[in-house]
Amino acid sequence: MGRVTERRRTLRIRDGAVSSRPDTLVAEEPLEIRLNGRPLAITMRTPGDDFALAAGFLVSEGVIAEKDEVQSIVYCAGATAEGVNTYNVVDVKLAPGVPVPDITLERNVYTTSSCGLCGKASLDAVRTTTRHPVADAPPVRITPELLSALPDRLRASQRVFDRTGGLHAAALFSEEGELLDVREDVGRHNAVDKLVGRALTDGRLPLSRAMLLVSGRASFELAQKAVMAGIPVLAAVSAPSSLAVDLAAETGLTLVGFLRGPSMNVYAGEHRIALEATAGRG
């Protein structure tokens, strides 16, 4: 819809020289997600892939897990009092027979890393809610060398970032390192939801032979989204949170942080990392 970026006037100061010029910024707009006509959540996102974002969000919430559980996803016509369609409200209609969760003003407490929750209940909630448990058989096996090449491949695919410098990205890779899909958004959690939602609509869940790479840190929320989609490996270029590590250990997720060149830390699920027998363990 041509709303991924916007132009704004900026005052540019370089080495004492002052000039005025337009700058390209990443767009940020609210998206209201409705479920069977009832408001469910609002997220700030970069416009685009909105249907995939809504679907992926519902996967991470445990509402849906299969393509045929969704009857339709549409933009809400007349979303404003004046009857104008803003393309900022989507309604997901579940297929007949699919249970509709009890919608309240509060989301389930384990779904956000900003809620301050840090206990066993949040871990159990994800482990018992997912219908795609992380149980790859045989296990995905990846080498450190393969992992170290993934950030550059992700960066090379960030088209909007090159124009704005203000987007997070998430990518799915095969166990051989092939780039399967990449999405960008102002919110890294939205980028992951767009990936998962696209996989759902394509009938590719669970993603049991895929790796998820995110540009930034690995929060509890991102680990949760990986587990809910059945993804066995989550890698991040920055640090994980303590609760993300706990969740990975609880669910069998392989969690890699500080993935920068040949260096990385493996916080959980090291059985999927193919190390040489002589590798140091100090």
Buried (B, 14 or more C-beta within 10 A) or exposed (E): EEEBBBEEEEEEEEEEEEEEEEEBBBBBBEBBBBBEEEEBBEBEBBBBBBBBBBBBBBBBBBBBBBBEBBEEBEBBEEBEEEEEEBBBBBBBBBEEEBEEEEBEEEEBEBBBBEBEBBEEEBBEBBBEBBEBBBEBEEBBEBEBEBBBBBBEBBBEBBEBBEBBEBBBBBBBBEBEBEBBBBBBBBBBBBBBBBBBBBBBBEEBBBBBBBBBBBBBBBBBBBBBBBBBBBBBBBBBBEBBBEBBBBBBBBBBBBBBBBBEEEEBEBBBBEEBBBEEEEEEEE
